[in-house]
Amino acid sequence: MQILAKAVSDSDNKLVPFYLSNSGDSFLNSLIDHPVDAPANCIMPKSVMHVETITLDEFCKITNLRPNAVKIDVKGGELFAVRGSIGLLQEYRAAFMVAVHPTWLPQGQRAEELFQLFRMHRYKLAGSQCVRYDGADFGDYLFVPDDN
Protein backbone atom coordinates (compact mmCIF):
# COMPACT_ATOMS: atom_id res chain seq x y z
CA MET A 1 0.00 0.00 0.00
CA GLN A 2 1.18 3.49 -0.81
CA ILE A 3 -0.15 6.69 0.75
CA LEU A 4 0.24 9.83 -1.29
CA ALA A 5 -0.33 13.13 0.56
CA LYS A 6 -2.37 14.71 -2.23
CA ALA A 7 -6.00 15.46 -2.96
CA VAL A 8 -7.74 13.87 -5.93
CA SER A 9 -9.03 16.52 -8.34
CA ASP A 10 -9.19 17.45 -12.03
CA SER A 11 -5.67 18.91 -12.21
CA ASP A 12 -2.15 17.93 -11.17
CA ASN A 13 0.30 19.76 -8.92
CA LYS A 14 -2.06 22.59 -8.02
CA LEU A 15 -2.03 23.91 -4.44
CA VAL A 16 -5.63 24.20 -3.23
CA PRO A 17 -7.43 24.76 0.08
CA PHE A 18 -8.62 21.65 1.92
CA TYR A 19 -11.34 22.37 4.47
CA LEU A 20 -11.26 20.58 7.80
CA SER A 21 -14.07 20.28 10.30
CA ASN A 22 -13.40 19.45 13.93
CA SER A 23 -9.59 19.58 13.44
CA GLY A 24 -9.84 16.98 10.68
CA ASP A 25 -11.83 14.47 12.73
CA SER A 26 -14.94 14.63 10.54
CA PHE A 27 -16.55 13.05 7.52
CA LEU A 28 -17.00 16.56 6.09
CA ASN A 29 -13.30 17.19 5.32
CA SER A 30 -13.19 18.17 1.65
CA LEU A 31 -11.82 20.34 -1.13
CA ILE A 32 -15.27 21.94 -1.03
CA ASP A 33 -16.08 24.49 1.67
CA HIS A 34 -19.38 23.15 2.99
CA PRO A 35 -21.81 25.68 4.42
CA VAL A 36 -21.20 26.23 8.10
CA ASP A 37 -24.90 25.70 8.77
CA ALA A 38 -24.91 22.17 7.30
CA PRO A 39 -26.56 20.08 10.05
CA ALA A 40 -23.50 17.93 10.80
CA ASN A 41 -21.16 20.90 10.44
CA CYS A 42 -22.86 23.52 12.60
CA ILE A 43 -21.15 22.70 15.90
CA MET A 44 -17.70 21.81 14.55
CA PRO A 45 -14.84 24.30 14.39
CA LYS A 46 -13.52 24.80 10.84
CA SER A 47 -9.97 25.27 9.59
CA VAL A 48 -8.14 25.11 6.28
CA MET A 49 -4.84 23.71 5.06
CA HIS A 50 -3.38 23.72 1.56
CA VAL A 51 -2.74 20.48 -0.31
CA GLU A 52 -1.36 19.55 -3.70
CA THR A 53 -3.72 17.91 -6.18
CA ILE A 54 -3.37 14.88 -8.40
CA THR A 55 -5.69 13.35 -10.98
CA LEU A 56 -6.57 9.68 -10.77
CA ASP A 57 -5.10 9.33 -14.26
CA GLU A 58 -1.73 10.67 -13.07
CA PHE A 59 -1.84 8.58 -9.90
CA CYS A 60 -2.38 5.42 -11.96
CA LYS A 61 0.41 6.44 -14.32
CA ILE A 62 3.05 7.02 -11.60
CA THR A 63 2.05 3.90 -9.64
CA ASN A 64 1.57 1.67 -12.72
CA LEU A 65 -1.93 0.77 -11.57
CA ARG A 66 -4.64 -0.29 -13.96
CA PRO A 67 -7.82 -0.48 -11.87
CA ASN A 68 -10.90 -2.46 -12.81
CA ALA A 69 -12.99 -0.47 -10.34
CA VAL A 70 -12.77 2.96 -8.68
CA LYS A 71 -14.66 4.17 -5.59
CA ILE A 72 -15.09 7.93 -5.20
CA ASP A 73 -16.50 9.52 -2.03
CA VAL A 74 -15.19 13.08 -1.85
CA LYS A 75 -18.01 15.11 -0.27
CA GLY A 76 -18.89 17.49 -3.09
CA GLY A 77 -15.76 17.08 -5.23
CA GLU A 78 -17.17 14.20 -7.30
CA LEU A 79 -17.11 16.03 -10.62
CA PHE A 80 -13.51 17.17 -10.09
CA ALA A 81 -12.38 13.60 -9.32
CA VAL A 82 -14.15 12.10 -12.34
CA ARG A 83 -12.87 14.83 -14.68
CA GLY A 84 -9.39 13.79 -13.57
CA SER A 85 -10.18 10.20 -14.55
CA ILE A 86 -10.87 10.56 -18.28
CA GLY A 87 -8.06 8.11 -19.12
CA LEU A 88 -9.57 5.53 -16.80
CA LEU A 89 -12.92 6.05 -18.49
CA GLN A 90 -11.61 5.92 -22.05
CA GLU A 91 -8.67 3.52 -21.92
CA TYR A 92 -9.17 1.18 -18.96
CA ARG A 93 -12.99 1.23 -18.96
CA ALA A 94 -12.97 0.83 -15.17
CA ALA A 95 -16.25 0.60 -13.27
CA PHE A 96 -16.92 3.60 -11.01
CA MET A 97 -18.84 3.66 -7.72
CA VAL A 98 -19.47 7.31 -6.94
CA ALA A 99 -21.04 8.72 -3.78
CA VAL A 100 -22.91 11.87 -4.79
CA HIS A 101 -23.56 14.65 -2.28
CA PRO A 102 -25.68 17.11 -4.30
CA THR A 103 -26.16 19.79 -1.63
CA TRP A 104 -22.38 19.92 -1.07
CA LEU A 105 -21.42 20.49 -4.71
CA PRO A 106 -19.65 23.77 -5.45
CA GLN A 107 -21.93 26.64 -6.40
CA GLY A 108 -22.93 26.31 -10.04
CA GLN A 109 -22.37 22.54 -10.27
CA ARG A 110 -25.22 20.05 -10.51
CA ALA A 111 -25.25 16.29 -9.95
CA GLU A 112 -26.63 15.88 -13.47
CA GLU A 113 -23.27 17.00 -14.86
CA LEU A 114 -21.68 13.88 -13.40
CA PHE A 115 -24.24 11.61 -15.09
CA GLN A 116 -23.74 13.48 -18.39
CA LEU A 117 -19.97 13.01 -18.15
CA PHE A 118 -20.36 9.25 -17.74
CA ARG A 119 -22.86 9.08 -20.63
CA MET A 120 -20.47 11.07 -22.84
CA HIS A 121 -17.82 8.37 -22.25
CA ARG A 122 -20.27 5.52 -23.00
CA TYR A 123 -21.06 4.46 -19.44
CA LYS A 124 -24.41 3.41 -18.05
CA LEU A 125 -25.88 3.43 -14.58
CA ALA A 126 -25.89 -0.19 -13.39
CA GLY A 127 -27.13 0.32 -9.85
CA SER A 128 -27.82 2.86 -7.17
CA GLN A 129 -28.76 3.30 -3.56
CA CYS A 130 -30.14 6.69 -2.52
CA VAL A 131 -31.20 8.41 0.66
CA ARG A 132 -33.36 11.54 0.56
CA TYR A 133 -31.87 14.17 2.86
CA ASP A 134 -32.21 17.93 3.06
CA GLY A 135 -34.32 17.99 -0.11
CA ALA A 136 -31.83 16.09 -2.28
CA ASP A 137 -30.96 12.50 -3.18
CA PHE A 138 -27.62 11.52 -1.65
CA GLY A 139 -26.57 8.26 -3.22
CA ASP A 140 -24.03 5.72 -4.32
CA TYR A 141 -24.13 5.13 -8.05
CA LEU A 142 -22.42 2.33 -9.98
CA PHE A 143 -21.37 3.30 -13.51
CA VAL A 144 -20.12 0.61 -15.87
CA PRO A 145 -18.96 0.69 -19.50
CA ASP A 146 -21.80 0.49 -22.00
CA ASP A 147 -19.97 -1.06 -24.94
CA ASN A 148 -23.08 -2.12 -26.85
N, C-alpha and C positions, 0 to 999 in steps of 0.2 A: 504494500500500500504506500502511496505517495501523497503527502499533503502539500498543496501549493497555496501559499498565502496570497490569493488573488480572488477577485470577485468575477463571477461569470456574467458577461454582458455581450453587447454587439460590436465591441471594438477591443483592440489589444493595446496594452501598455498605456492606458489612459488613467490618470489619477482622479478618482471620483470620491465624493462623500459617501460614507456608509453610516447609516443611522442606527444607533443602539438605543434600546429601551432597557431600563433597569440594569444599567452597567453591562449590557450584553447578555444578561440572563433572561432572555425573552424570545418567544417565537416570532416577534415582530421585527427583529433585526433585518435590515434590508437596504438596498440601494435607493429605495423609494422612501421619502419622508412621509410616513403615514400621519393623518390628522391626529393632533394631540387629543381630540375628543373621541377617538375610536374607543368603543367600550373597553377593550382589554388594555388600552394604552393610557387611559385617563389618569391612572394613579401612579404610573411609572415615570421616574425621571428619565429625560432624554439627553443623549450626547451624540457627538459625531466624531468619526475618525476618517482618515483618507486612505483608500486602498487602490491598488493597481488592478486593472481589469484584464481579462483574458476571454477570448471566445472559446466555445467548446471545440470548434474546428482547430484552433491553434493548440489547445490542450491535447487533443488527440494526435496532432502532428508531432509535438515535441515528446510525447510519451509513447508514440507508436501504438496507440490503442485504436481498435476498430470495433466500436460497440455495436451490439445487435439491438440494444435497448437503452434508452436514456430516461431518467426520472428528473423532472424539473419541479421544484417547489421553492420559489424565490419571492413570495409575498409582494406581488405587484410588478416584479421585473420579468415576468414571463415572456413578453414580446421581445425584450432585449436579449434574453438568453436564446430564444429560438432563432432570432435574426443572426446570431453568432454561430448558428449550427447549420447553415445552408449546405455546406459540404457533406455533413452527415445526412441531410435530407436527400441531396441529389446523388451522391456517390455511394454511400454505405447503405442507404435506405433503412436506417435504424427505426425501430418503433419508438414512439415518444409517449410517456405518461406525464401529463402536465397538470399540476394543481393550479387552478385559476382563481384568483382573488379579485373579482371585478371592482369592488369598491376601493381597492388599494392601488389600482392602476394609476400611473401618472396622469395629470390633467390632460385631457385631449385624446387619451388612448381609450379604446373600447375592446372588450373581450372578443368581439366579432373579428377584429383584425387578426387575432391569433388563428382563428378558424380559417379565415381567408388565406393566410400565409401557408397553412398546411394544404389547403385545396390547390393553391397555385403550384405546389410541388408534388401534386398527385398523391395526396394522402387522404384517407377517409377516417371518420370517427368509428372506432370499433367497439367502444364501450365507454360508459360514464357512470359516475356516482356523484350526485349533487345534494347539497343542503341549502335550503333557502335561509338566508340570514341578512338582516338589515336591508331588505328589499332587493336582494340580488342572489343569483345562484352561484354559490361557491362550489367548485367541483373538481374532481379528478377525471381527466379525459384521456383515453387511450387512442392515439393516432397511429395508424399503420399504413404502409405503402399500398396504394391502389393501382396495381400494375395491370389492370384489365384493359 
